[in-house]
Amino acid sequence: MVTHVARPSFPPAPSLRPYAFSARQQLPTAKEHFVAFRRSLPRTPPLERQTVRARGLAFAVFSTPPVADADATPLLCINGGMLYDHGMLWPALSPLARTRQLILYDQRGRGQSQAPSDPAAATIDDDAADIAALRRALGVRRWDLLGHSWGGGIAMLATALDEAGTRRLVTVDAVGATSTWMAPLRKAVVARLTPDERPAFDAIAEPLLEQPDPDLQAAYARAVYPAWFRDAELARSFAPPKVTSVTGAAILARLRREGYDWRTRLRALSVPTFVIHGEDDALPVAVSAELERLLPRSKRMLVPHSGHMPFWEAPEVFFPAVESFLAAPLSGAVRREV
């Protein structure tokens, strides 16, 4: 089942503040639409930083203030990119902090978190195992997970390792269950980049990405970045930070060099899952369709007017849908529609 509009079959969430979907038709550009939505929001809540030790490393963890509803399940947000810190999702996801506490963190060897003793040996499974360890170290009995892009892959693997501690899972334009999406993605990126953007991309041949070179991996991430957006003008308003990570580069290179196949683990998941994917993402929509087929208790929504960043490009669709899914009662399997 695929839902193509912002009306998933979950109980309605409270309004984020008056911002009608019709505003998209009234505003000439996607950038103006984005600015209008962000201005409609209350002040962005502060993040409190703490250092949490887990699996022998010191992690930088950031959380929004607790909400009035003491029974609201906290939401751990896992950013993508493999090279970056939690800032890739903050303040992007700040609207979700109205109804629950958000927890973000810097992955091992990224941002302000400690790197492992041998970064070259790091794997995405290490990232996944860190999630349950962080939950226990923080004293959280159960939480929800939201993962974007590569963070969606980490979130799925982490849920497979810690189903008892995970109430619900949201994947946002997540990577696929196998590595077969990488070649189609490169073709889509080539088609989307402008002539001025192509030289930086063309300078990095695909076989080079199998090398754990931090500068190379960072340069490639920046070259690809404009293709993640449906709207070229909006894309020019964003840019990834100019950072490198030895740990992240090693993980990316290994995934590209060796490939991966998580299908067996995903088929065994019993956690209710919401698979969200931008209708115009360079990452093929078929990736999300396969995730829906594999995950036994899943529901998928394709977000219109959006590429890889639905929280930026289609916020009036994205946030109510996520809130509705997280607020729905936990009774039986998530219903599939045909």
C-alpha positions as CSV (number, residue, x, y, z in Angstrom):
1,M,0.0,0.0,0.0
2,V,1.2,3.5,-0.8
3,T,-0.3,6.7,0.4
4,H,0.4,9.5,-2.0
5,V,-0.9,12.5,0.0
6,A,-0.8,13.7,3.6
7,R,-3.7,11.6,4.8
8,P,-2.3,8.4,6.3
9,S,-4.8,6.2,8.2
10,F,-3.6,7.3,11.7
11,P,-5.4,9.5,14.2
12,P,-5.0,13.2,13.4
13,A,-2.2,15.0,15.2
14,P,-2.6,18.5,16.7
15,S,-2.1,21.3,14.3
16,L,1.4,22.7,14.1
17,R,-0.1,26.3,13.9
18,P,-2.2,27.6,11.1
19,Y,-0.4,26.9,7.8
20,A,-2.8,25.7,5.1
21,F,-1.6,23.3,2.3
22,S,-3.2,25.8,-0.1
23,A,-0.4,28.2,0.8
24,R,1.8,26.2,-1.6
25,Q,-0.3,27.3,-4.5
26,Q,-0.3,30.9,-3.3
27,L,3.5,31.2,-3.0
28,P,5.4,31.5,-6.2
29,T,8.5,29.5,-5.2
30,A,9.5,26.5,-3.1
31,K,11.9,28.7,-1.2
32,E,9.1,31.2,-0.3
33,H,7.0,28.3,0.8
34,F,9.8,26.9,3.0
35,V,10.4,30.3,4.6
36,A,6.7,30.9,5.3
37,F,6.4,27.5,7.0
38,R,9.4,28.1,9.2
39,R,8.2,31.5,10.2
40,S,4.8,30.0,11.2
41,L,6.6,27.9,13.9
42,P,7.1,28.9,17.5
43,R,10.6,29.7,18.7
44,T,13.0,26.7,18.2
45,P,13.5,25.0,21.5
46,P,17.0,24.9,23.0
47,L,19.1,21.7,23.0
48,E,20.8,20.6,26.1
49,R,24.1,18.8,25.6
50,Q,25.5,16.0,27.7
51,T,28.3,13.5,27.3
52,V,27.2,9.9,27.6
53,R,29.6,7.0,27.8
54,A,28.5,3.9,25.9
55,R,30.5,0.9,24.6
56,G,33.7,2.5,25.7
57,L,33.2,5.8,23.9
58,A,32.1,9.3,24.9
59,F,29.1,10.4,22.9
60,A,27.7,13.9,22.5
61,V,24.0,13.7,23.1
62,F,21.5,16.6,22.7
63,S,17.9,16.8,23.9
64,T,15.0,19.2,23.8
65,P,13.1,20.1,27.0
66,P,10.7,17.5,28.4
67,V,7.1,18.0,27.3
68,A,4.0,18.3,29.5
69,D,2.8,14.8,28.7
70,A,5.0,12.7,30.9
71,D,3.8,9.5,29.0
72,A,5.0,10.8,25.6
73,T,7.7,8.5,24.2
74,P,11.0,10.2,23.4
75,L,12.1,10.2,19.8
76,L,15.8,9.5,18.9
77,C,16.7,11.2,15.6
78,I,19.5,9.6,13.6
79,N,21.0,11.8,10.9
80,G,22.4,10.6,7.6
81,G,25.4,11.4,5.5
82,M,27.8,9.2,7.5
83,L,30.2,12.1,7.9
84,Y,28.1,14.7,9.7
85,D,26.8,15.5,13.2
86,H,23.3,15.9,14.5
87,G,23.1,19.3,12.9
88,M,21.9,17.7,9.7
89,L,18.5,17.2,11.5
90,W,18.5,20.2,13.7
91,P,16.6,22.6,13.6
92,A,15.0,20.7,10.7
93,L,13.0,18.4,13.0
94,S,12.2,21.0,15.7
95,P,8.4,21.0,15.0
96,L,8.3,17.4,16.4
97,A,9.5,18.7,19.8
98,R,6.1,20.2,20.6
99,T,4.6,16.8,21.5
100,R,7.6,14.8,22.6
101,Q,11.2,15.1,23.7
102,L,13.7,14.8,20.9
103,I,17.1,13.2,21.4
104,L,19.9,13.7,18.9
105,Y,23.5,12.6,19.1
106,D,26.7,12.6,17.1
107,Q,27.7,9.2,15.8
108,R,31.0,7.6,16.8
109,G,33.9,9.6,15.3
110,R,31.6,12.3,14.0
111,G,30.9,15.8,15.4
112,Q,31.8,15.9,19.1
113,S,31.6,12.2,19.8
114,Q,34.8,10.2,20.4
115,A,36.2,8.1,17.6
116,P,36.9,4.4,18.2
117,S,40.5,3.3,18.7
118,D,40.7,1.9,15.2
119,P,38.5,4.1,13.0
120,A,39.5,2.1,9.8
121,A,37.7,-1.0,11.3
122,A,34.4,0.8,12.0
123,T,31.2,-0.6,10.4
124,I,27.6,0.5,10.2
125,D,26.8,-2.4,12.6
126,D,28.9,-0.5,15.2
127,D,26.7,2.5,14.6
128,A,23.6,0.4,15.0
129,A,24.9,-1.3,18.2
130,D,25.6,2.1,19.8
131,I,21.8,3.0,19.8
132,A,20.7,0.4,22.4
133,A,23.8,1.2,24.5
134,L,22.9,4.9,24.4
135,R,19.3,4.1,25.4
136,R,20.4,2.1,28.4
137,A,23.1,4.7,29.4
138,L,20.4,7.5,29.3
139,G,18.0,5.4,31.4
140,V,15.3,5.4,28.7
141,R,13.1,2.3,29.0
142,R,11.7,2.6,25.5
143,W,11.8,5.1,22.7
144,D,10.9,5.7,19.1
145,L,13.5,6.0,16.3
146,L,13.6,8.2,13.3
147,G,16.4,7.8,10.8
148,H,17.1,9.8,7.6
149,S,19.0,8.5,4.6
150,W,22.0,6.5,5.9
151,G,20.5,7.2,9.3
152,G,17.5,5.2,8.3
153,G,19.7,2.2,7.7
154,I,21.3,2.7,11.1
155,A,17.8,3.0,12.6
156,M,16.6,-0.2,11.0
157,L,19.6,-2.2,12.1
158,A,19.4,-0.7,15.6
159,T,15.8,-1.7,15.9
160,A,16.6,-5.3,14.8
161,L,19.1,-5.4,17.7
162,D,16.8,-3.8,20.3
163,E,13.1,-4.4,19.5
164,A,12.2,-4.5,23.2
165,G,13.5,-1.0,23.6
166,T,12.0,0.4,20.4
167,R,8.3,1.3,20.3
168,R,8.1,2.6,16.7
169,L,10.3,3.3,13.8
170,V,10.2,6.0,11.1
171,T,12.5,5.9,8.1
172,V,12.8,9.0,6.0
173,D,14.2,8.5,2.5
174,A,16.2,5.7,3.9
175,V,18.8,3.7,2.1
176,G,17.7,0.3,0.7
177,A,17.7,-3.1,2.2
178,T,20.5,-4.0,-0.1
179,S,23.2,-1.9,-1.8
180,T,21.7,-2.3,-5.3
181,W,20.4,1.3,-5.2
182,M,23.9,2.9,-5.5
183,A,24.2,2.6,-9.3
184,P,20.8,4.0,-10.1
185,L,21.3,6.8,-7.6
186,R,24.5,7.9,-9.4
187,K,22.7,8.0,-12.8
188,A,19.9,10.1,-11.2
189,V,22.4,12.5,-9.7
190,V,24.1,13.0,-13.1
191,A,20.7,13.9,-14.6
192,R,19.9,16.4,-12.0
193,L,23.1,18.4,-11.6
194,T,23.6,21.6,-13.6
195,P,26.5,22.1,-16.0
196,D,28.1,24.3,-13.4
197,E,27.7,21.6,-10.7
198,R,28.9,18.6,-12.8
199,P,32.7,19.2,-12.8
200,A,33.0,18.6,-9.0
201,F,31.0,15.4,-9.3
202,D,32.7,14.1,-12.5
203,A,36.1,14.6,-10.9
204,I,35.4,11.7,-8.5
205,A,35.1,8.4,-10.4
206,E,32.9,5.8,-8.7
207,P,35.7,3.3,-8.0
208,L,37.5,5.9,-5.9
209,L,34.6,5.9,-3.4
210,E,35.7,2.5,-2.3
211,Q,38.7,4.1,-0.7
212,P,38.4,5.4,3.0
213,D,39.8,8.8,2.1
214,P,38.0,11.4,4.3
215,D,38.6,14.3,2.0
216,L,37.4,12.4,-1.0
217,Q,34.3,11.1,0.7
218,A,33.5,14.7,1.9
219,A,34.1,16.2,-1.5
220,Y,31.8,13.7,-3.1
221,A,29.0,14.3,-0.5
222,R,29.2,18.1,-1.3
223,A,29.2,17.5,-5.0
224,V,26.1,15.3,-4.8
225,Y,24.2,17.5,-2.4
226,P,22.3,19.8,-4.9
227,A,20.7,16.7,-6.4
228,W,18.9,15.8,-3.2
229,F,16.4,18.6,-3.7
230,R,13.5,18.7,-6.0
231,D,13.7,22.4,-6.3
232,A,17.0,23.9,-7.5
233,E,16.5,27.3,-5.9
234,L,15.8,25.7,-2.5
235,A,18.9,23.5,-3.0
236,R,21.1,26.6,-3.3
237,S,19.9,27.7,0.1
238,F,21.5,24.7,1.8
239,A,24.9,23.2,1.8
240,P,26.5,20.4,3.9
241,P,29.2,21.5,6.3
242,K,32.8,21.3,5.2
243,V,33.8,18.6,7.6
244,T,35.6,15.2,7.3
245,S,35.4,12.1,9.4
246,V,37.9,9.2,9.3
247,T,35.4,6.9,10.9
248,G,32.5,7.9,8.7
249,A,34.7,7.7,5.6
250,A,35.8,4.2,6.5
251,I,32.2,3.0,7.0
252,L,31.1,4.5,3.7
253,A,34.0,3.0,1.8
254,R,33.4,-0.4,3.2
255,L,29.7,-0.3,2.3
256,R,30.5,0.7,-1.2
257,R,33.3,-1.7,-1.6
258,E,31.7,-4.8,-0.1
259,G,28.0,-4.0,-0.5
260,Y,25.5,-5.2,2.0
261,D,22.2,-7.2,2.3
262,W,20.0,-6.6,5.4
263,R,16.9,-8.4,4.0
264,T,16.9,-11.3,6.5
265,R,17.2,-8.9,9.5
266,L,14.4,-6.6,8.2
267,R,12.0,-9.4,7.5
268,A,12.2,-10.4,11.2
269,L,11.3,-7.0,12.5
270,S,8.0,-6.7,14.5
271,V,8.2,-3.0,15.3
272,P,5.5,-0.8,13.6
273,T,7.3,1.2,10.9
274,F,6.4,4.2,8.8
275,V,8.4,4.3,5.6
276,I,8.4,7.9,4.2
277,H,10.0,8.8,0.8
278,G,10.0,11.9,-1.3
279,E,8.2,11.3,-4.6
280,D,11.0,13.1,-6.5
281,D,14.0,11.8,-4.5
282,A,17.1,10.9,-6.5
283,L,17.2,7.8,-4.4
284,P,14.8,5.6,-6.3
285,V,11.2,5.3,-4.9
286,A,11.5,1.6,-5.5
287,V,13.9,1.5,-2.5
288,S,11.0,2.4,-0.2
289,A,8.7,0.0,-1.9
290,E,11.0,-2.8,-1.2
291,L,11.3,-1.7,2.5
292,E,7.5,-1.8,2.8
293,R,7.4,-5.3,1.3
294,L,10.1,-6.6,3.7
295,L,9.0,-4.9,6.9
296,P,6.1,-7.0,8.3
297,R,4.4,-4.1,10.1
298,S,5.0,-1.2,7.8
299,K,3.1,1.5,6.1
300,R,4.6,3.7,3.3
301,M,3.9,7.3,2.3
302,L,5.2,9.0,-0.8
303,V,5.6,12.8,-0.1
304,P,4.6,15.0,-3.1
305,H,6.7,18.1,-4.0
306,S,9.7,16.6,-2.3
307,G,13.1,15.1,-2.9
308,H,15.4,13.7,-0.3
309,M,14.5,16.3,2.4
310,P,10.7,16.2,3.0
311,F,11.1,18.0,6.3
312,W,12.4,21.0,4.3
313,E,10.5,20.6,1.0
314,A,7.1,19.4,2.1
315,P,6.8,20.2,5.9
316,E,3.0,20.6,5.8
317,V,2.8,17.0,4.7
318,F,5.8,15.5,6.6
319,F,5.2,16.7,10.2
320,P,1.5,15.9,10.6
321,A,2.1,12.5,9.1
322,V,4.9,11.6,11.5
323,E,3.1,13.0,14.5
324,S,0.0,11.0,13.6
325,F,1.9,7.7,13.3
326,L,3.8,8.2,16.5
327,A,0.5,9.1,18.4
328,A,-1.5,6.2,17.1
329,P,-2.4,3.5,19.7
330,L,-0.2,0.4,19.7
331,S,-2.9,-2.2,19.0
332,G,-2.0,-5.0,16.7
333,A,-0.3,-4.7,13.3
334,V,-0.2,-1.5,11.3
335,R,-3.0,-1.9,8.8
336,R,-2.1,-2.4,5.2
337,E,-4.4,-1.1,2.5
338,V,-4.7,-2.2,-1.1
